[in-house]
């Protein structure tokens, strides 16, 4: 065995398979986009069969490009879009409905009803989450109620439910294993993160039969092996983590106080709080960063729904740019005297506001406002939203009073202009690593370390390498004025002042 590790990175818009060698170098990559379905306003779905086909195809692509046989792969690690959920037939493996994606807002009325009943504090105390359509539990409840015959079949034990990792594990193992890991479970709204078990009371409230749900394992654990006929040999599945937790691991944020932020479709910042389960007073999420050898490490998380999606809007909606990488150079040309702010609440605002009804708005337009100012406003909106998260995190928890250094990854971090502006707005260093495939790397490390072919945590952390550190260059007065303008724009956008961020 040559000790290759295969990472399956099943994302929101594409599936990727990345093959690493024993020295953690990428030797083969397969990638395939799949269809986004928008059946109604605020609804987002994926076809699970298309996702499954894309995963199988990309694994084969990666193996072929690396000229590697399945028998040479020591283990598979899976990372996935976390809150996207599937219900499927236990006998056939066929989904009963399209997957409901994490971005989907159809369960907002149910969340509002539960809030009105005064149940949000109960959910938050047990799960660390807020009652928002973002999370998986209300999506499962919706499918059980709306798909004909689903609830009766679920109660008879004929159906299974899970996030994308569980669906893939079920398919890869030929229906032998129904499992997830603690990080994905912690995003469902029905998992008690203190007791590390499905919560019977919350399941009753949402009317979800416990038999639907997968076994919850450590992130580095035995999740079965792939069917031999899929790739030519049975490959053990030894690592699973939700995408943001996998990126945290890939960034080697193993010490309390370390923070990473991933800039993809959305932006997700996680602050490692170690064994401390910090209950946020600032509407952040408390979540499981990872669970290894039965020991749980927690994190504070801030979720921003729109980051790279704002750039996609400039490209596909406004057609201001033809490629995403044109936005940085265009933003550099913006008139510095124009204070233009984009609040990208296209699907509501996430942390720390959690205003599902808010919608996008742009402020400060003049007759001289043009494409450059729009590009700058879109990129700066990501920096401002990250600053809101960082401020909330520091109010909730600070490790030894030390200032935070932010490790970044995701498609947007390739833009030097964006990363410099991020450092300027945060007034903190921003570190970009040499390996940007941090999500896949994290999943690969879980599997590789479990297989015994990759190093343990401490040695792995030593291998993290810096590409460039961006340090703040903006003067204090300019930063203060910029933040004041941003906060005013957010206040004008919110549908309720009760969700406003504390100044």
C-alpha positions as CSV (number, residue, x, y, z in Angstrom):
1,X,0.0,0.0,0.0
2,X,1.4,3.4,-1.0
3,X,-0.6,5.3,1.6
4,X,-2.7,7.6,-0.6
5,X,-5.6,9.3,1.1
6,X,-8.7,10.3,-0.8
7,X,-10.8,13.3,0.3
8,X,-14.4,13.6,-1.0
9,X,-15.4,17.2,-0.7
10,X,-19.1,17.4,-1.4
11,X,-19.9,21.1,-1.6
12,X,-22.9,23.3,-2.4
13,X,-22.2,23.8,-6.1
14,X,-19.8,21.0,-7.0
15,X,-18.4,17.7,-5.8
16,X,-14.6,17.2,-5.7
17,X,-12.3,14.3,-5.0
18,X,-8.7,15.1,-4.1
19,X,-6.1,12.5,-3.8
20,X,-3.1,13.2,-1.5
21,X,0.1,11.2,-1.2
22,X,1.8,10.2,2.0
23,X,3.6,13.7,2.1
24,X,0.2,15.5,1.9
25,X,0.8,16.6,-1.7
26,X,-2.2,16.8,-4.1
27,X,-1.6,14.2,-6.8
28,X,-5.1,14.0,-8.4
29,X,-8.2,16.1,-8.5
30,X,-11.7,15.5,-10.0
31,X,-14.4,18.1,-9.9
32,X,-17.9,18.3,-11.3
33,X,-20.6,20.9,-10.8
34,X,-24.3,19.9,-10.4
35,X,-27.6,21.6,-10.8
36,X,-29.1,24.1,-8.4
37,X,-32.9,23.9,-8.2
38,X,-35.0,26.9,-7.1
39,X,-38.6,25.6,-7.1
40,X,-40.0,28.6,-5.2
41,X,-38.8,31.9,-3.8
42,X,-36.3,31.2,-1.0
43,X,-36.3,27.5,-1.8
44,X,-33.0,25.7,-2.8
45,X,-32.8,22.0,-3.6
46,X,-30.3,19.5,-5.0
47,X,-31.0,16.2,-6.7
48,X,-29.3,13.6,-4.4
49,X,-28.9,11.2,-7.3
50,X,-27.0,13.8,-9.2
51,X,-24.8,14.5,-6.2
52,X,-24.1,10.7,-5.9
53,X,-23.2,10.4,-9.5
54,X,-20.9,13.4,-9.3
55,X,-19.1,11.9,-6.3
56,X,-18.5,8.6,-8.0
57,X,-17.4,10.3,-11.2
58,X,-14.9,12.7,-9.5
59,X,-13.4,9.9,-7.4
60,X,-12.7,8.0,-10.6
61,X,-11.3,11.2,-12.2
62,X,-8.9,11.8,-9.3
63,X,-7.7,8.2,-9.3
64,X,-7.2,8.3,-13.1
65,X,-5.3,11.5,-13.1
66,X,-3.0,10.2,-10.3
67,X,-2.6,6.9,-12.2
68,X,-3.6,5.3,-8.9
69,X,-5.6,2.2,-8.2
70,X,-8.3,2.0,-5.5
71,X,-6.2,-0.7,-3.8
72,X,-3.4,1.9,-3.3
73,X,-5.7,4.2,-1.3
74,X,-5.4,3.7,2.5
75,X,-8.5,5.5,3.5
76,X,-11.2,8.0,2.5
77,X,-12.2,11.2,4.4
78,X,-15.5,12.8,3.6
79,X,-16.4,16.5,4.1
80,X,-19.7,18.0,3.1
81,X,-22.1,20.9,3.0
82,X,-23.4,20.5,6.5
83,X,-27.1,21.4,6.9
84,X,-28.3,20.0,3.6
85,X,-30.5,17.0,4.3
86,X,-31.9,13.9,2.5
87,X,-34.5,11.3,3.4
88,X,-34.3,8.0,1.5
89,X,-35.9,4.6,1.4
90,X,-34.1,2.1,3.7
91,X,-34.7,-0.8,1.3
92,X,-33.8,0.8,-2.1
93,X,-31.7,3.9,-1.1
94,X,-33.8,6.1,-3.3
95,X,-34.5,9.6,-2.0
96,X,-38.2,10.5,-1.4
97,X,-37.6,14.1,-2.2
98,X,-34.8,16.4,-3.4
99,X,-32.2,17.4,-0.8
100,X,-33.2,20.6,0.9
101,X,-30.1,22.8,0.9
102,X,-28.7,24.8,3.9
103,X,-29.6,28.0,2.1
104,X,-33.3,27.1,1.9
105,X,-35.7,29.3,3.9
106,X,-39.0,27.3,3.5
107,X,-39.2,26.4,7.2
108,X,-39.1,30.0,8.4
109,X,-42.8,29.8,9.4
110,X,-42.1,26.7,11.5
111,X,-39.2,28.4,13.2
112,X,-41.3,31.5,13.9
113,X,-44.0,29.3,15.4
114,X,-41.5,27.6,17.7
115,X,-40.1,30.9,18.7
116,X,-43.6,32.2,19.5
117,X,-44.1,29.2,21.7
118,X,-41.0,30.3,23.7
119,X,-38.9,27.2,22.6
120,X,-35.8,28.9,21.2
121,X,-34.0,29.0,24.6
122,X,-34.5,25.3,25.0
123,X,-33.1,24.5,21.5
124,X,-30.2,26.9,22.1
125,X,-29.3,25.5,25.5
126,X,-29.2,21.9,24.2
127,X,-27.8,22.4,20.7
128,X,-26.0,25.7,20.7
129,X,-28.0,26.8,17.7
130,X,-30.8,29.2,17.1
131,X,-34.2,28.5,15.6
132,X,-33.5,29.3,12.0
133,X,-34.4,27.6,8.7
134,X,-30.6,27.2,8.1
135,X,-30.4,24.0,10.2
136,X,-31.4,20.5,9.3
137,X,-34.1,19.5,11.8
138,X,-36.9,21.7,10.5
139,X,-36.1,20.5,7.0
140,X,-36.6,16.9,8.0
141,X,-39.9,17.8,9.7
142,X,-41.0,19.6,6.5
143,X,-40.4,16.6,4.3
144,X,-42.1,14.2,6.7
145,X,-45.2,16.5,6.7
146,X,-45.3,17.4,3.0
147,X,-44.2,14.3,1.1
148,X,-47.2,12.0,0.8
149,X,-47.0,9.0,3.1
150,X,-43.5,10.0,4.4
151,X,-44.5,10.3,8.1
152,X,-46.3,6.9,8.2
153,X,-43.3,5.2,6.4
154,X,-40.9,6.9,8.8
155,X,-42.8,5.6,11.8
156,X,-42.8,2.1,10.4
157,X,-39.0,2.2,10.1
158,X,-38.9,2.3,6.3
159,X,-37.0,5.5,5.8
160,X,-33.6,7.0,6.8
161,X,-32.6,10.6,7.1
162,X,-29.2,12.3,7.2
163,X,-27.0,15.1,6.0
164,X,-25.1,14.5,2.8
165,X,-22.2,12.7,4.5
166,X,-24.7,10.1,5.8
167,X,-26.3,9.7,2.4
168,X,-22.9,9.2,0.8
169,X,-21.7,6.7,3.5
170,X,-24.9,4.7,3.0
171,X,-24.4,4.6,-0.7
172,X,-20.7,4.0,-0.6
173,X,-21.0,1.1,1.8
174,X,-23.9,-0.5,-0.2
175,X,-26.4,0.3,2.6
176,X,-24.4,-1.4,5.4
177,X,-23.6,1.8,7.4
178,X,-26.0,4.6,8.5
179,X,-23.7,7.0,10.4
180,X,-22.6,10.6,10.7
181,X,-20.0,12.3,12.8
182,X,-20.4,14.7,15.8
183,X,-19.8,17.9,13.8
184,X,-22.6,17.2,11.3
185,X,-24.9,16.0,14.0
186,X,-24.3,19.2,15.9
187,X,-25.9,21.2,13.0
188,X,-29.2,19.4,13.0
189,X,-31.1,21.2,15.8
190,X,-31.8,17.9,17.5
191,X,-28.4,16.9,18.8
192,X,-27.4,17.6,22.5
193,X,-23.9,18.9,22.1
194,X,-23.2,18.6,25.9
195,X,-24.4,15.0,26.2
196,X,-23.3,14.1,22.7
197,X,-26.5,12.3,21.8
198,X,-29.7,12.8,19.9
199,X,-32.1,14.7,22.1
200,X,-35.4,12.9,22.7
201,X,-37.3,16.0,23.8
202,X,-36.3,18.0,20.7
203,X,-37.1,15.1,18.5
204,X,-40.6,15.0,20.0
205,X,-41.1,18.8,19.5
206,X,-40.2,18.5,15.8
207,X,-42.0,15.1,15.5
208,X,-39.0,13.3,14.1
209,X,-38.8,9.5,14.8
210,X,-35.4,8.7,16.3
211,X,-35.1,5.6,14.1
212,X,-34.6,7.8,11.1
213,X,-31.3,9.2,12.3
214,X,-27.8,7.9,11.9
215,X,-25.3,6.6,14.5
216,X,-23.0,9.5,15.6
217,X,-19.3,8.7,15.6
218,X,-16.0,10.5,16.2
219,X,-14.6,12.5,13.3
220,X,-11.8,9.9,12.9
221,X,-13.6,6.6,13.2
222,X,-14.6,3.5,11.2
223,X,-17.4,4.4,8.9
224,X,-17.3,1.1,6.9
225,X,-15.7,0.5,3.5
226,X,-16.8,1.2,-0.1
227,X,-18.3,-1.6,-2.1
228,X,-15.5,-3.2,-4.1
229,X,-17.4,-2.9,-7.4
230,X,-17.5,1.0,-7.2
231,X,-13.8,1.7,-7.7
232,X,-12.2,-1.7,-8.0
233,X,-11.3,-2.3,-4.4
234,X,-12.9,-1.8,-1.0
235,X,-11.6,1.5,0.6
236,X,-12.0,2.1,4.3
237,X,-13.9,5.4,5.2
238,X,-12.1,6.6,8.3
239,X,-12.8,10.3,8.6
240,X,-15.9,12.6,8.4
241,X,-16.4,16.2,9.2
242,X,-18.7,19.0,8.1
243,X,-17.0,21.4,5.7
244,X,-16.3,24.2,8.1
245,X,-15.0,22.0,10.8
246,X,-12.9,20.1,8.2
247,X,-11.4,23.5,7.2
248,X,-10.7,24.3,10.9
249,X,-8.8,21.0,11.1
250,X,-7.0,21.6,7.8
251,X,-5.9,25.0,9.1
252,X,-4.5,23.2,12.2
253,X,-6.6,25.4,14.5
254,X,-6.2,22.9,17.3
255,X,-5.4,25.4,20.2
256,X,-8.1,27.4,22.0
257,X,-8.2,30.9,20.7
258,X,-7.2,30.0,17.1
259,X,-9.7,31.1,14.5
260,X,-10.3,30.3,10.8
261,X,-12.7,31.8,8.3
262,X,-13.7,30.2,5.0
263,X,-14.8,32.4,2.1
264,X,-16.8,30.5,-0.3
265,X,-20.5,30.9,-1.3
266,X,-21.0,32.1,2.3
267,X,-18.4,32.9,5.0
268,X,-18.0,30.7,8.1
269,X,-15.7,31.7,11.0
270,X,-14.9,29.3,13.8
271,X,-13.1,30.1,17.0
272,X,-11.7,27.1,18.9
273,X,-12.8,27.3,22.6
274,X,-11.2,24.0,23.6
275,X,-13.2,22.0,26.1
276,X,-15.2,25.1,27.0
277,X,-18.8,24.9,25.8
278,X,-19.3,28.7,25.5
279,X,-22.9,29.8,25.5
280,X,-23.0,32.9,23.3
281,X,-24.7,36.1,24.6
282,X,-24.3,37.7,21.1
283,X,-26.3,35.3,18.9
284,X,-23.3,33.3,17.7
285,X,-23.6,29.5,17.4
286,X,-21.9,27.1,19.8
287,X,-20.9,24.1,17.9
288,X,-18.6,21.0,18.0
289,X,-15.3,21.8,16.3
290,X,-14.3,18.1,16.3
291,X,-14.6,15.0,18.4
292,X,-11.5,12.7,18.6
293,X,-11.1,9.6,20.8
294,X,-14.3,10.5,22.5
295,X,-13.1,13.9,23.5
296,X,-15.1,16.9,22.3
297,X,-13.6,20.2,21.3
298,X,-16.0,23.1,21.0
299,X,-16.1,26.3,18.9
300,X,-18.0,29.5,18.5
301,X,-19.2,30.0,15.0
302,X,-20.5,32.9,13.0
303,X,-22.2,32.1,9.8
304,X,-22.5,34.7,6.9
305,X,-24.9,33.6,4.2
306,X,-23.4,35.7,1.4
307,X,-19.7,36.1,0.7
308,X,-18.5,34.8,-2.7
309,X,-22.2,34.8,-3.7
310,X,-22.0,38.6,-3.8
311,X,-19.2,38.3,-6.4
312,X,-21.4,35.9,-8.3
313,X,-24.2,38.5,-8.3
314,X,-21.8,41.1,-9.8
315,X,-20.9,38.6,-12.5
316,X,-24.1,36.8,-13.3
317,X,-26.8,39.3,-12.1
318,X,-25.4,42.7,-12.9
319,X,-22.8,41.5,-15.4
320,X,-20.3,44.1,-14.1
321,X,-17.5,41.5,-14.4
322,X,-17.1,38.4,-16.6
323,X,-14.9,36.6,-14.1
324,X,-14.8,36.6,-10.4
325,X,-11.0,37.4,-10.3
326,X,-11.8,40.8,-12.0
327,X,-13.4,42.2,-8.9
328,X,-10.3,42.9,-6.9
329,X,-8.6,45.0,-9.6
330,X,-11.9,46.8,-10.3
331,X,-12.4,47.6,-6.6
332,X,-8.9,49.1,-6.5
333,X,-10.1,51.7,-9.1
334,X,-13.1,52.8,-6.9
335,X,-13.4,56.5,-5.9
336,X,-12.2,56.7,-2.3
337,X,-14.5,59.6,-1.6
338,X,-17.7,57.6,-2.2
339,X,-19.0,55.7,0.8
340,X,-21.0,53.0,-0.9
341,X,-22.2,50.0,1.3
342,X,-23.8,46.8,0.1
343,X,-25.7,44.8,2.8
344,X,-25.9,41.4,1.0
345,X,-29.0,40.1,2.7
346,X,-30.2,38.3,-0.4
347,X,-31.4,35.4,1.7
348,X,-31.6,37.2,5.1
349,X,-28.8,38.1,7.5
350,X,-26.9,35.5,9.5
351,X,-24.9,36.0,12.6
352,X,-25.0,38.0,14.7
353,X,-28.3,39.4,13.4
354,X,-30.3,36.4,12.4
355,X,-32.9,38.3,10.5
356,X,-34.4,35.8,8.0
357,X,-36.7,38.4,6.5
358,X,-34.1,41.1,5.7
359,X,-33.2,41.6,2.0
360,X,-30.3,43.0,0.3
361,X,-29.8,46.8,0.0
362,X,-27.2,49.2,-1.2
363,X,-26.6,52.7,0.3
364,X,-24.6,55.8,-0.6
365,X,-25.3,55.8,-4.4
366,X,-24.5,59.0,-6.3
367,X,-24.5,59.9,-10.0
368,X,-20.8,59.1,-10.0
369,X,-21.3,55.5,-8.6
370,X,-20.2,52.9,-11.1
371,X,-18.9,49.4,-11.5
372,X,-15.8,50.0,-9.5
373,X,-17.7,51.2,-6.5
374,X,-20.1,48.3,-6.7
375,X,-17.2,45.9,-6.8
376,X,-15.5,47.5,-3.8
377,X,-18.8,47.5,-1.8
378,X,-19.4,43.8,-2.6
379,X,-15.9,42.8,-1.4
380,X,-15.9,45.1,1.6
381,X,-19.3,43.7,2.7
382,X,-17.4,40.4,3.4
383,X,-14.8,42.2,5.5
384,X,-17.5,44.2,7.5
385,X,-19.5,41.0,8.2
386,X,-16.4,39.3,9.4
387,X,-15.7,42.2,11.7
388,X,-19.2,41.9,13.2
389,X,-18.5,38.2,13.9
390,X,-15.1,38.9,15.4
391,X,-16.5,41.6,17.7
392,X,-19.2,39.3,18.9
393,X,-16.7,36.4,19.5
394,X,-14.5,38.7,21.6
395,X,-17.5,39.7,23.7
396,X,-18.3,36.1,24.3
397,X,-14.8,34.6,24.9
398,X,-11.2,35.6,24.7
399,X,-8.3,33.2,25.1
400,X,-5.8,34.6,27.7
401,X,-6.5,38.1,26.4
402,X,-4.5,37.4,23.3
403,X,-5.4,39.1,20.0
404,X,-6.8,36.8,17.4
405,X,-4.9,36.0,14.2
406,X,-7.3,34.9,11.4
407,X,-6.4,32.0,9.2
408,X,-8.3,32.2,5.9
409,X,-9.2,29.8,3.1
410,X,-11.7,29.5,0.3
411,X,-12.0,30.9,-3.2
412,X,-12.0,34.6,-2.3
413,X,-8.7,34.5,-0.4
414,X,-6.7,34.4,-3.7
415,X,-7.5,38.2,-4.0
416,X,-4.8,40.2,-2.4
417,X,-6.9,43.3,-2.4
418,X,-9.7,41.6,-0.6
419,X,-7.4,40.1,2.1
420,X,-5.7,43.4,2.6
421,X,-9.1,45.1,3.1
422,X,-10.1,42.3,5.5
423,X,-7.0,43.0,7.6
424,X,-7.7,46.7,7.5
425,X,-11.3,46.4,8.6
426,X,-10.6,43.8,11.3
427,X,-7.5,45.7,12.6
428,X,-5.9,42.2,12.9
429,X,-3.5,40.1,10.9
430,X,-4.9,37.8,8.3
431,X,-2.8,34.6,7.4
432,X,-3.2,32.9,4.1
433,X,-1.7,29.4,3.9
434,X,0.3,27.9,1.1
435,X,-2.3,25.0,0.9
436,X,-5.7,26.5,0.1
437,X,-7.4,23.1,-0.1
438,X,-7.9,23.2,3.7
439,X,-11.4,21.6,3.8
440,X,-10.2,18.6,1.8
441,X,-7.0,18.5,3.8
442,X,-8.8,18.4,7.1
443,X,-11.0,15.4,5.9
444,X,-7.8,13.7,4.6
445,X,-6.0,14.2,7.9
446,X,-8.8,12.6,9.9
447,X,-8.7,9.6,7.6
448,X,-4.9,9.5,7.2
449,X,-4.2,9.8,10.9
450,X,-6.8,7.1,11.7
451,X,-5.2,4.8,9.0
452,X,-1.8,5.5,10.6
453,X,-0.2,6.9,7.4
454,X,-0.4,10.6,8.3
455,X,1.1,12.1,11.5
456,X,-0.7,12.9,14.7
457,X,-2.1,16.3,15.5
458,X,1.0,18.0,16.8
459,X,3.2,17.0,13.9
460,X,0.4,17.8,11.4
461,X,0.1,21.3,12.9
462,X,3.8,21.9,12.4
463,X,3.4,21.3,8.7
464,X,1.0,24.3,8.3
465,X,2.8,26.8,6.1
466,X,2.2,30.5,5.6
467,X,1.9,32.0,2.1
468,X,1.4,35.6,3.2
469,X,0.4,37.6,6.2
470,X,-1.7,40.7,5.6
471,X,-1.3,43.3,8.3
472,X,-3.6,46.4,8.9
473,X,-2.6,49.5,6.9
474,X,-5.7,51.6,7.3
475,X,-5.6,54.5,9.8
476,X,-7.8,54.4,12.9
477,X,-10.0,57.3,11.9
478,X,-10.7,55.9,8.4
479,X,-11.6,52.5,9.9
480,X,-13.9,54.0,12.5
481,X,-15.7,56.1,9.9
482,X,-16.1,53.0,7.6
483,X,-17.4,50.9,10.4
484,X,-19.9,53.6,11.5
485,X,-21.2,53.8,7.9
486,X,-21.5,50.0,7.7
487,X,-23.4,49.7,11.0
488,X,-25.8,52.4,9.9
489,X,-26.5,50.6,6.7
490,X,-27.1,47.3,8.6
491,X,-29.5,49.0,11.0
492,X,-31.5,50.4,8.0
493,X,-31.7,47.0,6.5
494,X,-32.8,45.0,9.5
495,X,-36.6,44.2,9.7
496,X,-36.5,44.3,13.5
497,X,-34.3,46.4,15.7
498,X,-34.2,43.6,18.3
499,X,-31.7,41.7,16.2
500,X,-29.3,44.6,15.9
501,X,-25.6,44.1,16.9
502,X,-24.5,45.7,20.1
503,X,-22.1,48.6,19.4
